[in-house]
Amino acid sequence: MHVFFDLDGTLTDPKEGFIACIRFALSKLNIEIESDTNFESYIGPPLQDTLRELCGNDATAKDAVLLYRERYSTTGLRENQIYDGISECLDQITGKAESIYVVTSKLAIIAERIIEQFKLSRYFKVVYGSNLDGSLSDKTELIDHVLRSEGISPRNAVMIGDRSFDIIGAKNNGLKTLGVLWGYGSKDELICAGADELCEHPNEIYDLIFT
């Protein structure tokens, strides 16, 4: 079995850096936001989609993406935490899985730095993410790209993630899906998206995949 892991909300918690960078970008563009805005709901979808919604138009959103990345590449990526139990989970499935990948809508070059930051590189064959031009930010497109690039049959792969985008993208490509409940998607969101299994802690992942 080949194992695909989402990054934000699955392997690491990006909340602090994500929200700070969103606020930075919007402040620089003099865009006011409601005080009760639920920024956590925006963790997971492609960044361009989030900023288009918050900015109200594509042109401003493009400027906001650049400003977000300006802060994130120097500061925001360090405002991140690995979830308890992830290292132990990866230790457990390494050797049993045929290969393990990161499959994230986040920029690939940033995702690689985060994985290196937490000394997780040894677990993953490749870190797959989006490109600077926004391509491969859609999970359906990205997972298809991974399957084709690696020559993996979808019947022999599982996608692990915390949001509906992970589950739907995997289902559209014929993969088994595992929704995690420690991230930013609710149980109802994951069930409605069609997750095959749900888990509450990383120590459950091995058994749900391999037993």
N, C-alpha and C positions, 0 to 999 in steps of 0.2 A: 504494500500500500504506500502510495506517495502522499505526503501530508503537506497541505498548504495552510499557512498561518497568516491571518490578517495581522497588522501591527498595532495601530492605535485602538485602544480599548480591548485588546486581546493579549498581546505580549507586554505592552507598556501603557502607562496612563499618561496621556499628553496634556491633560486638562489645563494645568497652570500655564504652560508655554503657549498652547493654542489660544486660550482666551486673551492672554497678554498681547499676542501678536495681532489678533483680530482687532482689539481695542487700539493698538498702535496704528494700524493701517487706517482705520476709520477716523481716528483723531487727526491724522495727517491730512486727510481729505475733507476735514470739517464736516463729517457726517455724524449727526446725532442719532443715538439709539435709545430705545426705551429702557428705563432702569430695570424693568422686570424681564428683559430679554433672556431666554433660556439658551445660553451659549452651548451647554452640554449637548443639546439636541443636534448641533451642527458638527459634532465630532464623529467622523466616519464618512460622510458623503464627500465627493470631490470638492476641493477647495474652491475651484472656479464657480461651482454651483452655489456654494454657501455665500460667497461674496457677491455674486450676482443678485441673490435674494436680498442681502443686507444693503447693497448699494442702489439697487433699483434699475440698473442698466448695465449693459455689457462693457461699454467704454470705461466707466468708472471702476467696474469690477476688475478690469485688466490692470489698472493702476494700483488697486488695492492688493491684488495678488503679488505684484512686485514689492510693495511695501511690506506685506506680510512676510515674504521670503527674505527680505533684507534683515528683519529682526530675527526671524526663526533660524536662519543659517548661522548666526553668531551667538545668539542667546537662547532663543526659544527651545531649540532641540535639547539643551541641557536642563531645561525646566520640565523634566520628564522622569518617570519612575517605572521600574520594572515591577510587575505584579508579583506578589508572594506566590511561590510555588512554580513559577514558570521555568526557572533553571532546572529544578528537580524533574519537572515534566519532560523537558527536552532531553535530560540525561536518560530518562526512562525509555523514551521512544527511539532514541538514537540506537542504531543497530537492528532494531525491529523494523522500522520504516525503511522502504527502499530508498527514499530520499526525502528531504524536508526543505521547504521553500518559504520565504516570506513573499506574500502576494498582497500588496497594499496600493491604495489609490494615491498615497503620498509620493512625492518625487523620489525616484529610485536613488538618486545621489544623496538625498537626505536620509532616507531609510537605511541605507548602508552605513552612514555615520552613526545613527542611533544604535544599530545592531553592534557596531564596533565599540561604541561607548559603554555598552553593558556587557562587553566581552562574550557575545553570543555567536560571533561569526563562525565558530567551529561547528555549529550545529546545522548550518544552512548551506545547501549546495549553491543556491543563487538567491539574491534578494531582488525580486521583481517589483517595479513600481511604475509610476507614470513618467512621462517625458515633459520637458520644459514647455513644449508647445501645447500641452494639455492632452495629448494623445495617451491612450491606455489608462486614463483616469476612471473610465467606466469599468466596473468589475466584470461584467459579462465579456467585454472586449479583452480585458487584461487576462482573465483566466483562459480564454481561448488562445491568447498569445503564448501563455506558459505551456499549455498542453501541446501546441504545435512546435514550440521551440525545443521542448524536452522530449518529444515523442512519447507522451504519456497518454494512455487510454483513460478516458474519464471514468470508466468503470473501476479503475484501479487507483482512484484518488479521492481524497476527502478535503473539504474546505472547512476551516475552523475560524469563526468570526463572531463579532458581537452585534452586528447591525443587519438589518434586512437586506442591505445592498450586497453583503457577503453571501447571504443565503440565496438570494434571487440570481446573482451572477453565477453562482455555482450550479444551481438548478438548471439555468439556461444552457449550461454546458454538460449536464448529465452527471455531475459529481454528487457523492454523498455529502451531507452537510451536518455540522455540529455547531450549535449556537451556544455561546458562553454568556453567563449571567453576571459576570463581574465587571462588564464594560458599560457601554452607554445605550445599548438597545434593551428594551424591556422584554420580559417573557412573552407578553402578548405580541409584540412586534415580531419576534423570532418565530413564534408559532404561526402567525398569520403569513409570514414569508415562506413557510413550509419546511422549517428545520427538521431534519430526521431525528436528531437527538438534542437534548439540552444538558448542560453541565454547570454546576455551581462552583466548582473549584478545579484548578489545573490538575490536581491529583486524580481526577476522574477521567481525564482524556485518554490515557493508555487503555483502560478497560473498555471504554466506549468504542474505541477504534479496533482493538486487536483481540477482544474476547467475545 
